[in-house]
Amino acid sequence: MSKFIKTGLVISGIILFGAGCARGAKDYAAPTAQAPDTGANAVAEGSVPTPEAVIEYTDEGFNPSTLRVLAGTKVTFVNKGAKAVWPASGVHPTHDICPGFDAGKTLAAGESYSYVFEQEAECPFHNHVAPGEKGAIEVKVAK
């Protein structure tokens, strides 16, 4: 896991703990800070923004390969490698364990794919063009 991700997770954990939200959510990805959006994608006042997490794909595979998130989290797969990647739910080739979680195409270097995990589930994933490259996303509901 990169130093940047570790640092971000530590800071997020401290913030959650300080807010009294650490119980039940301490092992899950916390929302990332974002600059306010005043354009067409702006969130209505009083609504809760979607928490986000990132999985990077490099020539060595997915990083992190295992991710725990709360339901409602948007997970973005970013291709930082030279090879194409097609992130999709297990099992290969049907992608039916977590329906809808399928990029549907390869992502070239620099491209990304995002999916919002709405329900509690264990979602194994793989690179459809190299099925041996795998990972898992554990989605829990906040208590």
C-alpha positions as CSV (number, residue, x, y, z in Angstrom):
1,M,0.0,0.0,0.0
2,S,1.4,3.4,-0.9
3,K,2.6,5.8,1.8
4,F,0.1,8.3,0.5
5,I,-2.9,5.9,1.0
6,K,-1.6,4.8,4.4
7,T,-1.3,8.4,5.6
8,G,-4.8,9.2,4.2
9,L,-6.3,6.2,5.9
10,V,-4.7,7.1,9.3
11,I,-5.9,10.7,9.1
12,S,-9.4,9.6,8.1
13,G,-9.4,7.1,11.0
14,I,-8.5,9.9,13.4
15,I,-11.2,12.1,12.1
16,L,-13.8,9.4,12.4
17,F,-12.7,8.5,15.9
18,G,-12.8,12.2,17.0
19,A,-16.3,12.6,15.6
20,G,-17.5,9.6,17.5
21,C,-18.1,7.6,14.4
22,A,-15.3,5.1,14.7
23,R,-17.5,2.4,16.3
24,G,-18.4,0.0,13.5
25,A,-16.7,2.0,10.7
26,K,-13.0,1.9,11.8
27,D,-12.0,-0.8,9.3
28,Y,-13.8,0.8,6.3
29,A,-12.7,3.5,3.9
30,A,-13.7,6.9,5.0
31,P,-14.9,9.7,2.8
32,T,-12.2,11.6,1.1
33,A,-12.0,15.4,1.2
34,Q,-13.1,17.2,-1.9
35,A,-13.2,20.8,-3.1
36,P,-16.7,22.2,-3.2
37,D,-18.4,21.7,-6.6
38,T,-20.5,24.7,-7.7
39,G,-21.2,23.4,-11.2
40,A,-23.7,20.9,-12.6
41,N,-22.4,18.1,-10.3
42,A,-22.9,20.2,-7.1
43,V,-24.6,18.4,-4.2
44,A,-27.7,20.0,-2.8
45,E,-27.3,21.8,0.5
46,G,-28.1,19.5,3.4
47,S,-27.4,16.3,1.4
48,V,-24.5,13.9,2.2
49,P,-21.8,13.6,-0.4
50,T,-20.9,10.1,-1.6
51,P,-17.8,8.7,0.2
52,E,-15.0,7.6,-2.3
53,A,-12.2,5.2,-2.4
54,V,-9.6,4.5,-5.1
55,I,-8.0,1.2,-6.4
56,E,-5.0,1.7,-8.6
57,Y,-4.1,-0.8,-11.3
58,T,-0.3,-1.0,-12.1
59,D,1.7,-3.5,-14.1
60,E,2.0,-5.5,-10.8
61,G,-1.8,-5.7,-10.3
62,F,-4.5,-4.0,-8.1
63,N,-3.5,-1.8,-5.2
64,P,-5.0,-2.3,-2.7
65,S,-6.2,-5.7,-3.7
66,T,-8.6,-5.9,-0.8
67,L,-10.7,-3.0,0.2
68,R,-13.4,-2.5,2.9
69,V,-16.0,0.2,2.4
70,L,-19.3,1.3,3.7
71,A,-22.4,0.9,1.5
72,G,-22.8,4.0,-0.7
73,T,-19.1,4.3,-1.3
74,K,-18.0,5.2,-4.9
75,V,-14.9,3.1,-5.7
76,T,-12.8,4.3,-8.7
77,F,-10.4,2.0,-10.5
78,V,-7.6,4.0,-12.1
79,N,-5.2,2.5,-14.6
80,K,-1.7,3.6,-13.8
81,G,0.0,0.8,-15.7
82,A,1.0,0.3,-19.2
83,K,-1.3,-2.7,-19.8
84,A,-5.1,-2.4,-20.3
85,V,-7.4,-3.4,-17.4
86,W,-11.1,-4.3,-17.3
87,P,-12.3,-4.3,-13.7
88,A,-15.3,-6.5,-13.2
89,S,-17.1,-8.5,-10.5
90,G,-16.3,-12.2,-10.1
91,V,-16.7,-14.7,-11.3
92,H,-14.9,-14.7,-14.6
93,P,-16.4,-14.5,-17.3
94,T,-20.0,-13.9,-16.1
95,H,-19.4,-11.1,-13.5
96,D,-22.6,-12.0,-11.7
97,I,-21.6,-12.0,-8.0
98,C,-22.2,-8.2,-7.7
99,P,-24.4,-7.3,-10.7
100,G,-23.7,-4.0,-12.4
101,F,-20.0,-3.9,-11.2
102,D,-18.4,-4.3,-14.6
103,A,-16.5,-1.6,-16.6
104,G,-17.7,-3.3,-19.7
105,K,-14.6,-2.4,-21.6
106,T,-10.8,-2.2,-21.2
107,L,-9.3,0.9,-19.7
108,A,-6.1,2.3,-21.3
109,A,-3.4,3.9,-19.2
110,G,-4.8,7.0,-17.4
111,E,-8.4,6.0,-17.8
112,S,-10.7,5.2,-14.9
113,Y,-14.0,3.4,-14.0
114,S,-16.2,4.1,-11.0
115,Y,-19.0,2.1,-9.3
116,V,-21.1,2.9,-6.3
117,F,-21.5,-0.1,-4.0
118,E,-25.0,0.4,-2.5
119,Q,-25.6,-3.0,-0.8
120,E,-23.8,-5.0,1.8
121,A,-21.9,-7.7,-0.1
122,E,-18.6,-9.5,-0.6
123,C,-17.5,-8.5,-4.1
124,P,-14.6,-10.4,-5.5
125,F,-13.2,-8.7,-8.7
126,H,-10.7,-9.4,-11.4
127,N,-9.1,-8.1,-14.5
128,H,-11.3,-9.5,-17.3
129,V,-8.4,-9.5,-19.8
130,A,-6.1,-11.2,-17.2
131,P,-8.4,-13.2,-14.9
132,G,-5.6,-14.2,-12.6
133,E,-5.3,-10.6,-11.4
134,K,-7.8,-10.5,-8.6
135,G,-9.0,-8.6,-5.5
136,A,-12.0,-8.2,-3.3
137,I,-14.2,-5.4,-2.0
138,E,-16.1,-6.0,1.3
139,V,-19.2,-3.7,1.6
140,K,-20.8,-3.2,5.0
141,V,-23.8,-1.1,6.1
142,A,-22.9,1.5,8.7
143,K,-24.4,0.8,12.2
